[in-house]
Amino acid sequence: MNRILEVVLALVLVGTALDFGGVQPLAYTLMEIVLFAALLAAMVQETWHGRLDIPVSICPLLFVAWVGLELIPLPAGLVHALEPARFRAPIPPGFDEPAWLTLSIDPHATLLAWIKLLAYLAGFIIAARVFDSKTRRSLLVRALIGIGIFEAIYGSVEYLTGWEKIFAYSKQYYLGMATGTYINHNHFGGVLELTLPFLVGSILYYFQTWQDNRRRGPLRRDKSGTSAGFQALVYMFLLIVMLVGLIFSRSRSAILASILSLLVMALLAQLRVRRKTWLLGLFGFLAVAVGYGLWIGLEPVLSRFEELALPNQSFSEASRLSFAHDALGLVRDYRWTGTGLGTFGLAFRHYQSNFVTFFVDHAHNDYVEFASDTGLVGAALLFIPIVYLLVKMAVVFLRDSRRYRPAVLLGCVGTVFAILIHSATDFNLQVPANALIVAVVLGMGYKAAYLEKRDEPPDTRATRERVHTASRHH
């Protein structure tokens, strides 16, 4: 059953990304139906066999419950006490003040967003259930890498040939930029920054395997070591391909988030392996990537960064800063429970001070948008556990004596770190394909850092830690 669930989840990841990032109603509706059906089938099978084990932390359940609370009709007096801003507008003549109200200003929009959130939770649970580092291979990891490689190649072809099409659809926006199968070049850069770290994790895995083979001595070396060295080189080439696609996206936030993510992963990997070869290989790789970028021409990308220094910012920069600034007023007025998940576009109309002819459906800052939609309490329930899990994954990565599980954890760390950086300037968590990738990566990281470590016998963990410490000193 786990194998079937893994295949289904991998297909949903791929299909949602290819279908314009899942932003179309049909795309995310199919995503929800398939994920709900897969999770239900797993639960029915376990119940049939007399056991029901759902691998999920209490933290995402609390956030889902908090959003569900926004849909429940409550006494108007209680709503007034929690969010008095709801009652600032005078009641029209002939209308009575309602006795019951939901915390959401648009329950229908919140219900749709809540269903989508439940689908992400299903993806998290399925990923935590099917991921198994003992097999030393994961279809989910391969699917994530495959998505990133395909998007990078597709976007690079768009950019280099001037072919402004996404399959049969002619692009109308973000022309002259690589967008892959996404409409927005920033979200295309987002999917690359989310999948790129697993290439780095794969490189580390095969690099360590190659190093282990070299330490055995000439008489004990086998072909697997040579194969591992070749595979490490292949993954390095694929990483260059993905970095080129990222550069062609001309998404400054995605490029900066990826660079910072790569630096964090490189530092963690060096703390783990403590090998000069790793650092030399890393600097050599970066030199090749930068050299190739200069050869193909970085002027359009650099010009995007130069816009930040101009006294008169472009519409893109000015609007983003304006939207985020105005949305802080919305957060101040609805600080505890928010206006309801998925209601930002409606609520923001009364706070929008610039570009008033535009309908703004997102704050271009996921932290501000979640705080306005679900209140400071909801934003804390969402982001604090993610940061805690990020730290936990990094700690387990450094201490674990295995090879494959730390490699996957390194990819999870890079992905989560990148999205936390990028979320300060964009809304990738509002894009179904990218949000689902984050949920799946969190599920894999939760399984590797918590559940698998918890299920290991204490004596086994202690033995592995001693072996790992000894090998590092050696």
C-alpha positions, 0 to 999 in steps of 0.5 A: 500500500505504501508503494502505491501511495508514494506513486500517487503522491509523486504523480500529484506533485508532477501533475500539479506543477505541470498544470500551470502550478496548480492555480487553475480550479480544475488543477487544484480540485483534482489535487484535493480529490486524489490526495483525499482519496489516497489518504482515505484508502490508507486509513480504511486499509489500516482500520480493516487490519485493526490498527490506525496510525496516522503519522502527523504532528499536533502542530499542523492539526492545531493550525488546521483547527484554528482555520476551521474555527473561523468558519463556525458561527459565534455569538456576535458579542464574542466576535466583537470582543475579539475583532472590534474592527468588524463593527466599525461600519454603521449598520444600514437602516432597516437591518438588525445586527446579526446575532451570530457571525463567523470570524471569517468575513467571507466564509465561502472563500475561507472554506475553499482555502481550508479544503486546500489546506486539508489537501496539503495536510494529506500530502504531509501525512502521506509523505511522512507515511511512505518515506523510508530512508532504510531503502536508500532511495525515495520516489518522492526525492526523485520526483522532486528532482525530476520536476526541478530538472524539467522546469529548468530545461523547459524554462531555459528553452523558453528564454534562449529561443524566445518561445513564449509558450507554455505547451499550447498556451501563449504567454501574456505576462512575464515575457522575456523571462523563463517561467517553465510551466508556471505563469509567474516567473517568481513562482517558477523560480520558487519551484526551482529553489524548492527542488534544487536542494535535493540535488545537493543532498544527492551530491553529498550522498554519493561524495561520501560513498566515494570517499568511503571507498577510497579509505578502504585501500586499493585491495578493498575498493569496489566498483560501487565507489567508482560509480558513486563518484560518477553519479556525484558528477552527474548530479553536479551537472544537473545542479548547473542546469537547474541554476541556469534555469534559475538565473533565466527566471530573473527572479531576484528573490528566488536567486537570493534565497537559493544562494543563501540556501546553498551557503547554509547547506554547504556549511552544514555539509562541511561541518559533517564531512570535514573534508577539504575535498568537499570545499575544493569541489564546491568552490570549483563547482561555483566557479564553473556555474559563474563562468557558464553564466557569464558566457551565456550572458548575465546582463538581463539578470544583473539589470533586474538587481540594478533596479533596486538601486534606482531612486524611482523604483519600478511598478513591481518593487513599489507595488510590493512594498506598498501592498505589504505596508498597507497590509500591516494596517489590516494585521493591526486591526485583525491581530488575533483571529484575522479576517479568514484564510483566503479573504485577503483580496476582499479585506485589503480593499479598505486598506489599499492606499496606492494603485487603487485601480488594481485588485490585489489578491495577495500581499506579496509577503506570506508572513503578512498575508497569513497574519492578516488572514489567520491573525498573529495566533494563526501565523505563529501556529504555522511558522514557529513549528516550521522553524523548529522542525528546520532546526531539528532537521539540521541537528539530526543531519549533523549527528546521524551516522547514516548516509542516505537519511542525512542526505535527504535531511540536507535537502529538506533543510535547504528547501525549508530555509529557501522558502522561509527567505523567499516568503518575505517578498512573495507568495509561493505558499499561495501557489498550490504546486509549490505549497504542496511541495513544501508540505511533502518536504516537511512530511519527509523531514518530520519522518526522518528527523522524528519518527525514524529516530524515535523508532530506533532502539536506544542502544542502536542510536548510541552505537551509531553516534559513537561510530560516526564520532570516531569516523569524523575524528579519523 
